[in-house]
Amino acid sequence: MLTYLIPIVVVVFILAASVKVLPEYKRGVVFFLGRFQGVKGPGLFFIIPVIQKMEIVDLRTVTLDVPGQDVISRDNVTVRVNAVVYFKVVDPERAIIQIENYGMATSQIAQTTLRSVLGKHDLDEMLSERDRLNDDIQTILDQQTEAWGIKVSNVEIKQVDISEDMVRAIARQAEAERERRAKIIAAEGEMQASEKLVEAAEIMSKNPAALQLRYLQTMSDMSNKNASTIVFPLPLEITKIFEQMRNRSEP
């Protein structure tokens, strides 16, 4: 009885070891005596124990958290930046054969790419143009990991941390910028007002009655205010008479 039992146990063990079931989101890279044979799955399939070996690869999108990196921007400002990378395996064969650990390799290359790309930009660009920087990093990562059968679908810069001294310097810079804009706006207003005054003077010079009306309007405005100044209305014709008398007296 024992003679028959041992072979039966061995056969059951071999069958149990040879039956493999993989879900839809996984693939098995099979090697036959150390040589690549093919990619199996999903579903039910068989492999020969000892002779065949299988490496399982997950095809789902992986969320990779890139730890904070110290970056010196192009304008010599030290910042600490962290990001998140979304990638997935599109070619299980290359992901197993071409690289030892594709997850670790993608993480390391993401860190170096983040530092190198952001180091080429100013602090203002890091804060205001994140979408463009995300696209640049994603394109570079995708090109570098393509040979490993990895597809980088998205990169997002999560946070840019700067020192307290730099925060105060940025606040002073913003205040100075607002003051500069205010002065420019005031100067532009003065210029526009002077242009309008010149145009009004040209119109009044062509019609003396308009100048007289303006003179009376100015007097009316001054009389409405609580002022101690006494104004005597003087016709403009009198000034012309005095001017003519002066011209006659001159040799």
C-alpha positions in Angstrom: 0.0 0.0 0.0 2.8 2.4 0.9 4.5 1.6 -2.4 1.5 3.0 -4.3 0.9 5.9 -2.0 4.3 7.6 -2.5 4.0 7.9 -6.3 0.5 9.3 -5.9 1.7 11.9 -3.5 4.5 12.9 -5.8 2.2 13.2 -8.8 -0.3 15.3 -6.8 2.5 17.6 -5.6 3.8 18.0 -9.2 0.3 18.8 -10.5 -0.3 21.3 -7.7 3.0 23.0 -8.4 2.4 23.1 -12.1 -1.0 24.7 -12.0 -0.9 28.5 -12.1 -3.8 31.0 -12.1 -3.2 34.7 -12.7 -5.8 37.5 -12.5 -6.5 39.9 -15.4 -4.0 42.6 -14.2 -1.0 40.2 -13.9 1.3 38.4 -16.3 3.8 35.7 -15.9 7.2 35.8 -17.6 8.2 32.2 -18.1 11.8 30.9 -18.4 12.7 27.4 -19.7 16.0 26.3 -18.3 17.0 29.9 -17.8 16.0 31.0 -21.3 13.0 33.3 -22.0 10.1 31.3 -23.3 7.1 33.6 -23.3 4.5 35.6 -21.3 1.6 33.7 -19.7 -1.7 34.8 -18.4 -4.2 35.8 -17.4 -6.2 32.8 -16.4 -5.3 29.1 -15.9 -2.1 27.6 -17.3 0.6 25.0 -16.5 4.3 25.2 -16.0 6.8 22.3 -15.4 8.3 22.6 -11.9 12.1 22.9 -11.7 12.5 23.1 -15.4 10.4 26.2 -15.9 10.5 29.3 -13.7 8.0 32.2 -13.7 8.3 35.9 -12.7 5.0 37.6 -12.0 4.5 41.2 -13.2 1.7 43.6 -12.1 0.3 45.6 -15.0 -1.7 48.1 -12.9 -0.7 51.8 -12.6 1.8 52.3 -9.7 1.8 55.5 -7.6 5.4 56.4 -6.8 6.0 59.0 -4.2 9.2 60.8 -5.0 10.8 62.0 -1.6 11.7 65.6 -1.1 14.7 66.7 -3.1 16.9 69.7 -2.4 17.1 71.8 -5.6 19.1 74.9 -6.3 17.2 77.0 -8.9 18.8 78.9 -11.7 18.6 82.1 -9.7 20.5 80.4 -6.8 17.5 79.8 -4.5 17.5 76.6 -2.4 14.1 74.8 -2.4 12.8 71.4 -1.4 10.5 69.8 -3.9 8.6 66.5 -3.7 6.4 64.9 -6.4 4.4 61.9 -7.4 4.9 59.7 -10.5 2.3 57.4 -12.1 3.7 54.6 -14.2 2.8 51.1 -15.3 4.4 48.1 -17.0 3.4 47.8 -20.7 6.0 45.1 -21.7 6.5 42.4 -19.0 9.3 40.8 -20.9 11.5 43.9 -21.0 10.5 44.8 -17.4 12.0 41.6 -16.1 14.9 41.0 -18.5 16.2 44.5 -19.1 16.2 45.8 -15.5 16.7 44.1 -12.2 14.1 46.0 -10.2 12.1 48.3 -12.4 10.3 49.9 -9.4 13.5 51.0 -7.7 15.1 52.1 -11.0 12.1 54.3 -11.8 12.2 55.8 -8.4 15.9 56.7 -8.6 15.7 58.1 -12.1 12.6 60.1 -11.1 14.6 61.8 -8.3 17.6 62.7 -10.5 15.3 64.0 -13.3 13.3 66.1 -10.9 16.5 67.8 -9.6 18.0 68.3 -13.1 14.9 69.7 -14.7 14.0 72.1 -11.9 17.6 73.3 -11.5 17.3 74.8 -15.0 14.4 77.1 -14.0 13.9 80.1 -11.7 11.9 80.1 -8.5 9.1 82.1 -10.1 8.8 79.5 -12.9 8.6 76.6 -10.3 5.7 78.4 -8.5 3.7 79.7 -11.5 4.4 77.2 -14.3 4.0 73.8 -12.7 2.0 72.3 -15.5 4.7 72.9 -18.0 7.4 71.6 -15.7 5.2 68.5 -15.0 5.0 67.8 -18.7 8.8 68.2 -19.2 9.6 65.8 -16.4 7.0 63.3 -17.6 8.4 63.4 -21.2 12.0 62.8 -20.0 11.0 60.0 -17.7 9.0 58.3 -20.3 11.8 58.4 -22.8 14.3 57.0 -20.3 12.1 54.2 -19.0 10.8 53.1 -22.4 13.6 50.6 -22.9 12.5 48.9 -19.6 8.9 48.4 -20.9 7.7 51.2 -18.5 5.1 53.8 -19.4 5.1 57.0 -17.3 1.6 58.4 -17.7 1.8 61.5 -15.4 4.0 63.5 -13.1 2.8 66.0 -10.5 4.9 68.4 -8.4 3.2 68.3 -5.0 4.9 71.0 -3.0 7.7 73.5 -3.2 9.1 74.5 0.2 11.3 77.6 0.6 12.9 79.1 3.7 11.4 81.8 5.9 14.1 84.3 4.8 13.2 83.7 1.2 9.4 84.1 2.0 10.1 87.5 3.5 12.3 88.5 0.5 9.5 87.4 -1.9 7.0 89.5 0.1 9.3 92.6 -0.1 9.7 92.0 -3.8 6.0 91.8 -4.3 5.4 95.0 -2.3 8.1 96.8 -4.4 6.5 95.6 -7.6 3.0 96.9 -6.4 4.6 100.3 -5.6 6.2 100.4 -9.0 3.0 99.6 -10.8 1.2 102.3 -8.7 3.7 104.9 -9.7 3.5 103.9 -13.4 -0.3 104.1 -13.3 -0.1 107.6 -11.6 2.4 108.8 -14.2 0.2 107.5 -17.1 -2.8 109.3 -15.5 -0.8 112.6 -15.4 0.2 112.2 -19.0 -3.3 111.5 -20.2 -4.6 114.5 -18.1 -1.9 116.8 -19.6 -2.9 115.7 -23.1 -6.5 116.5 -22.5 -5.6 119.9 -21.0 -3.6 120.7 -24.2 -6.6 119.7 -26.3 -8.9 121.9 -24.2 -6.5 124.9 -24.4 -6.4 124.6 -28.2 -10.2 124.6 -28.4 -10.6 127.6 -26.0 -8.0 129.5 -27.9 -10.2 129.3 -31.0 -13.2 130.7 -29.2 -12.7 133.5 -26.6 -16.3 133.0 -25.3 -15.4 129.4 -24.2 -12.4 130.8 -22.2 -14.7 133.4 -20.5 -17.2 130.6 -19.6 -14.4 128.6 -18.1 -13.3 131.6 -16.1 -16.8 132.1 -14.7 -17.1 128.3 -13.9 -13.8 128.4 -11.9 -15.1 131.4 -9.9 -18.3 129.5 -9.2 -16.3 126.5 -7.9 -14.2 128.7 -5.7 -17.2 130.5 -4.2 -18.8 127.2 -3.1 -15.9 126.3 -0.9 -15.4 127.7 2.7 -12.3 129.8 1.9 -11.2 133.2 3.1 -9.9 134.2 -0.4 -11.7 137.2 -2.0 -12.1 137.1 -5.7 -12.8 140.1 -7.9 -14.0 139.3 -11.3 -12.0 141.0 -14.0 -13.0 141.0 -17.6 -10.4 139.6 -19.9 -10.8 142.7 -22.2 -9.2 144.8 -19.5 -6.1 142.7 -19.6 -5.9 143.2 -23.4 -6.1 147.0 -22.9 -3.2 147.0 -20.4 -1.2 144.8 -22.8 -1.8 147.2 -25.6 -0.7 150.2 -23.4 2.5 148.4 -22.5 3.3 147.7 -26.1 2.8 151.4 -27.0 5.1 152.6 -24.2 7.9 150.3 -25.3 10.4 152.1 -27.7 
